[in-house]
Amino acid sequence: MRRLAAVVLTGTALLSGCSTEGNSGDPLQIANSLEPARPARSPAQSGTPEGAVLPLGRATAVVVAGDRVAVAVAEPPSVLLYPLDTLAGPTVVPLPGPAERLTALDGAVEAPVPGSGVVVTVRADGTTAERKVDGGPVDVAVVAGRTVVARRDAKLVGVDDRVVTGVSSPDQVVGVGDEAVVLDRPRSAVFDLRLSADADPDGGPKLGAGLRAGDGATSMVADRYGRVLVVDTRGGELMAFSVDPLIMRQRYPVPGAPYGMAYDPRRDLVWITLTELNQVVAFDVAGGEPVEKHRFATVRQPDSVAVDPGSGRVFVASGDGQGMQVIGT
């Protein structure tokens, strides 16, 4: 396997947030017709999944929030809340439509429902609160006390009551300190979203630079070192970016169509699902290059993964209705 490659940034790789959609001269756009990368269609399972498997319909996301593990399923659209201590029969919380992502926030779960234009807050007891968010909300983060919502259909990012344009497909957002990073899947690019009061003369948020992230970036997480870790599903790589300024610091080969990601801050492990292989792999990212620590067979179509930082248990949810796998490490 190739070793990690350090990347030296060149000026031609950067782009301001004011891009023109469909412009083939855009250095972040590699084709006139853009198609986001997707998880590979997994083969039939060749190995026995590690750990236990709970029966579950087609999952779209999984996250650990407080003392619950929450799974979004597509049919019927709902969030299932399992107690971490027993993983007993879940509390089923209906949604007005499928949620693509789930975000843990203060023990509750934020479930954006793009088709219905709402974000549903699911509390640990199964009660909910719903707020209207126009423009196809697909991801939510709270960064420096500000609520940031990626609104894909509207081609903008909401920051509290302000909006930031310039990303043609805001698909995911994560916070890194007082800043945020936005992932544009069709362009396989990341953007620095500056939230600090001095980012703009009027004190508003401002989109900074954009940078290519491989050939088909799909998922990202922030680590405790102030970096954003991104997987390139098409190119089979794990990348690390620093922010302020946005610079690619590391690239490391991860064959097998990496897709789902979760980060364990206590153990400095990033867990990545490999959809071509029906596997999940964990890398220690504390040092100068990723070091593989674990590799397990999974349920078929392992599109989503979450980790409980308390116990270190890993939850892999199948996008093909094959259940949720629980791995005790």
Buried (B, 14 or more C-beta within 10 A) or exposed (E): EEEBEEBEBEEEBBBEBEBEEEEEEBBBBBEEEBEBBBBBEBEEBEEEBBBEBBEBBBBBBBBBBBBBBBBBBBEEBBBBBBBBEEBEEBBEBEBBBBBBBBBBBEEBBBBBBBBBBBBBBBBBEEEBEBEEBEBBBBBBBBBEEBBBBBBBBBBBBBBEEBBBEBBBBBBBBBBBEBBBBBBBBBBBBBBBBBBBEEBBEEEBBBBBBBBBBBBBBBBBBBBEBEBBBBBBBBBBBBBBBBBBEBBBBBBBBBEBBBBBBBBBEEBBBBBBBBBBBBBBBBBBBEEEBBBEBBEBBBBBBBBBBBBBBEEBBBBBBBBBBBBBBBBEB
